Every structure is written in C-alpha cells, then in structure tokens.
Amino acid sequence: PGAQTKTETSIRALMSRTVQDLQRVNYAALDADGRAQFDTARRFLSQAEESLKGGNLAFAGKLADKAATMASVLMR
C-alpha cells in the first residue's frame, strides 16, 4: 500500500505539472495539428484521472507521461 500511494502521488504531481504547462500554451495561436495535440493531451489527462480512480496505476502513469510529453512539445 505504501508504494502504491507513493506511485499515485508521483502520477498526480506529473499530471499537475502537465496541466500547468498546458495552461501556458496559447491555444488560439496553435495550428490545426497543434490544437489536435493539445486536445489529445487533455484527453490523456482525463483518462489518467479515470484510471487512477479505477486503481490502474500503470495505465494512468503511461497516460500522464504521454500528456506531459505532448505538453512539453507544445511549450516550445
């Protein structure tokens, strides 16, 4: 249980940083491809949250990581 809590905490921290990164992106300035990536990153975050609620930490972590990667690309 302790390791599971630690994993969930780190996933939530990654998700929080990703949300902050996405908030810094000027959605209106993105081209169609950038907007699609932005929307996909948001969907990954939503799916990660649902996976956390369902106790599927491995899947939640993968989704959060994908969202974070997309957000970091959009920040450039």
C-alpha positions in Angstrom: 0.0 0.0 0.0 2.8 2.5 0.8 4.4 2.0 -2.6 1.1 2.3 -4.3 0.4 5.6 -2.5 3.8 6.9 -3.5 3.2 6.0 -7.1 -0.2 7.6 -7.2 1.3 10.8 -5.6 4.0 11.0 -8.3 1.5 10.4 -11.1 -0.7 13.2 -9.7 2.3 15.5 -9.4 3.1 14.9 -13.1 -0.5 15.5 -14.1 -0.5 18.8 -12.1 2.7 20.0 -13.8 1.2 19.0 -17.2 -2.0 21.0 -16.5 0.2 24.0 -15.6 2.2 23.6 -18.8 -0.9 23.3 -20.9 -2.3 26.5 -19.3 0.8 28.4 -20.5 0.1 27.3 -24.2 -1.7 29.9 -26.3 -4.4 27.6 -27.8 -5.5 30.3 -30.3 -2.0 30.6 -31.7 -1.7 26.9 -32.5 -2.2 25.5 -35.9 -4.7 22.6 -36.5 -2.1 20.0 -35.7 -1.0 21.8 -32.5 -4.7 22.1 -31.4 -5.2 18.4 -32.0 -2.1 17.6 -29.9 -3.4 19.9 -27.2 -6.8 18.3 -27.1 -5.2 14.8 -27.1 -3.0 15.8 -24.1 -6.1 16.9 -22.3 -7.9 13.7 -23.1 -4.9 11.7 -21.8 -5.1 13.6 -18.6 -8.8 12.8 -18.2 -8.2 9.2 -19.0 -5.3 9.1 -16.5 -7.6 10.5 -13.8 -10.2 7.8 -14.5 -7.5 5.1 -14.4 -6.3 6.4 -11.0 -9.9 6.3 -9.7 -10.1 2.7 -11.0 -6.8 1.7 -9.4 -5.0 1.1 -12.6 -1.8 3.0 -11.7 0.3 1.5 -14.6 -2.0 2.8 -17.3 -2.5 6.1 -15.5 1.2 6.6 -15.4 1.6 5.9 -19.1 -1.2 8.3 -20.0 0.1 11.0 -17.7 3.6 10.6 -19.2 2.2 10.9 -22.8 0.3 14.0 -21.9 3.4 15.5 -20.3 5.5 14.8 -23.4 2.9 16.4 -25.6 2.6 19.4 -23.4 6.4 19.9 -23.3 6.4 19.8 -27.2 3.6 22.4 -27.3 5.5 24.7 -24.9 8.4 25.1 -27.5 
